[in-house]
């Protein structure tokens, strides 16, 4: 009896392994990657420091485009500025599908402008853009409302000369600055904000895309429905576009004359058809909040700057800033 049960279990295990292997082979030819285990895929090979670090480590071995199995599901990782732009800009339509994030799927269920696809997504995107314009996006009225909120923040900060802020980069945002009237007078400020965004990428992997049709990409065939992750942090820290990518240096965004310069690797909120809809509003908020704070306060830390560790903490596919203290010291009014 025991022998028969063992034989039955062995047979079932063998069949399951064959089925799993068949599912994995059915997706070839995809880009190369680490050999997956049945059912678990490459999950056991992921770094404890977080998924983005694991993928950057795999990039060193397999190049800018490789395949990782998250469980039995193959996912193509795209790293580096050129590869990401080639996919999301040069082949924008083919990579315009939206993949699923398992923990969020029960909530959104394919709805919403971020997670929808096809005609539903196009309709929602047009509606969202029209609604944002109706609310005054890009007009002076929106800037005035943001300035009112910024002044409220300043008054709150004035109530205490020392205030602990665990998520100050959430207050000042993670987007590019706007084209305001006095922008030409503040290129260095713009460069500082750009550099803050480069280090403050909240979703270093980007939101997943899916291929909308069978597509040839860098010598590989990506069948329709293949899930793709653009690893945005690999562009934001690309040594081919930033002289010292791991150092905070606003000069990364300034030319020899001190003017703000464009950098193709700067994509904190993705690029292409799925670029963040709220980027314009967010960069206006960032610029106005940040400049209002600096006009009213000197910002300091109770510890030496070289002792501050601002390394983001991995949380799933995203990151959050570590807790730290910051002081807002009111400037003397003259």
Secondary structure in CASP SS format (residue, H / E / C, confidence):
PFRMAT SS
TARGET T0000
AUTHOR 0000-0000-0000
METHOD secondary structure of the structure
MODEL  1
X C 1.00
X H 1.00
X H 1.00
X H 1.00
X H 1.00
X H 1.00
X H 1.00
X H 1.00
X H 1.00
X H 1.00
X H 1.00
X H 1.00
X H 1.00
X H 1.00
X H 1.00
X H 1.00
X H 1.00
X H 1.00
X H 1.00
X H 1.00
X H 1.00
X H 1.00
X H 1.00
X H 1.00
X H 1.00
X C 1.00
X C 1.00
X C 1.00
X C 1.00
X C 1.00
X C 1.00
X C 1.00
X C 1.00
X C 1.00
X C 1.00
X C 1.00
X E 1.00
X C 1.00
X C 1.00
X C 1.00
X E 1.00
X C 1.00
X H 1.00
X H 1.00
X H 1.00
X C 1.00
X C 1.00
X C 1.00
X C 1.00
X C 1.00
X H 1.00
X H 1.00
X H 1.00
X H 1.00
X H 1.00
X H 1.00
X H 1.00
X H 1.00
X H 1.00
X H 1.00
X H 1.00
X H 1.00
X C 1.00
X C 1.00
X E 1.00
X E 1.00
X E 1.00
X E 1.00
X E 1.00
X E 1.00
X C 1.00
X C 1.00
X E 1.00
X E 1.00
X E 1.00
X E 1.00
X E 1.00
X E 1.00
X C 1.00
X C 1.00
X H 1.00
X H 1.00
X H 1.00
X H 1.00
X H 1.00
X H 1.00
X H 1.00
X H 1.00
X H 1.00
X H 1.00
X C 1.00
X C 1.00
X C 1.00
X C 1.00
X C 1.00
X C 1.00
X E 1.00
X E 1.00
X C 1.00
X C 1.00
X C 1.00
X H 1.00
X H 1.00
X H 1.00
X H 1.00
X H 1.00
X H 1.00
X H 1.00
X C 1.00
X C 1.00
X C 1.00
X H 1.00
X H 1.00
X H 1.00
X H 1.00
X C 1.00
X C 1.00
X H 1.00
X H 1.00
X H 1.00
X H 1.00
X H 1.00
X H 1.00
X H 1.00
X H 1.00
X H 1.00
X H 1.00
X H 1.00
X H 1.00
X H 1.00
X H 1.00
X H 1.00
X H 1.00
X H 1.00
X C 1.00
X C 1.00
X C 1.00
X C 1.00
X C 1.00
X H 1.00
X H 1.00
X H 1.00
X H 1.00
X H 1.00
X H 1.00
X H 1.00
X H 1.00
X H 1.00
X H 1.00
X H 1.00
X H 1.00
X H 1.00
X H 1.00
X H 1.00
X H 1.00
X H 1.00
X H 1.00
X H 1.00
X C 1.00
X C 1.00
X C 1.00
X C 1.00
X E 1.00
X C 1.00
X C 1.00
X C 1.00
X C 1.00
X H 1.00
X H 1.00
X H 1.00
X H 1.00
X H 1.00
X C 1.00
X C 1.00
X C 1.00
X C 1.00
X C 1.00
X C 1.00
X C 1.00
X C 1.00
X C 1.00
X C 1.00
X H 1.00
X H 1.00
X H 1.00
X C 1.00
X H 1.00
X H 1.00
X H 1.00
X H 1.00
X H 1.00
X H 1.00
X H 1.00
X H 1.00
X H 1.00
X H 1.00
X H 1.00
X H 1.00
X H 1.00
X C 1.00
X C 1.00
X C 1.00
X C 1.00
X C 1.00
X C 1.00
X C 1.00
X C 1.00
X C 1.00
X E 1.00
X E 1.00
X C 1.00
X C 1.00
X C 1.00
X C 1.00
X E 1.00
X E 1.00
X E 1.00
X C 1.00
X C 1.00
X E 1.00
X E 1.00
X E 1.00
X C 1.00
X C 1.00
X C 1.00
X C 1.00
X E 1.00
X E 1.00
X E 1.00
X E 1.00
X C 1.00
X H 1.00
X H 1.00
X H 1.00
X H 1.00
X H 1.00
X C 1.00
X C 1.00
X C 1.00
X C 1.00
X C 1.00
X C 1.00
X C 1.00
X C 1.00
X C 1.00
X C 1.00
X C 1.00
X C 1.00
X C 1.00
X H 1.00
X H 1.00
X H 1.00
X H 1.00
X E 1.00
X C 1.00
X C 1.00
X C 1.00
X C 1.00
X C 1.00
X E 1.00
X C 1.00
X C 1.00
X C 1.00
X C 1.00
X C 1.00
X C 1.00
X C 1.00
X C 1.00
X C 1.00
X C 1.00
X C 1.00
X H 1.00
X H 1.00
X H 1.00
X C 1.00
X C 1.00
X C 1.00
X C 1.00
X H 1.00
X H 1.00
X H 1.00
X H 1.00
X H 1.00
X H 1.00
X H 1.00
X H 1.00
X H 1.00
X H 1.00
X H 1.00
X H 1.00
X H 1.00
X H 1.00
X H 1.00
X H 1.00
X H 1.00
X H 1.00
X E 1.00
X E 1.00
X E 1.00
X E 1.00
X C 1.00
X C 1.00
X C 1.00
X C 1.00
X H 1.00
X H 1.00
X H 1.00
X C 1.00
X C 1.00
X C 1.00
X C 1.00
X C 1.00
X E 1.00
X E 1.00
X E 1.00
X C 1.00
X C 1.00
X E 1.00
X E 1.00
X E 1.00
X C 1.00
X C 1.00
X C 1.00
X C 1.00
X C 1.00
X E 1.00
X E 1.00
X E 1.00
X E 1.00
X E 1.00
X C 1.00
X C 1.00
X C 1.00
X C 1.00
END
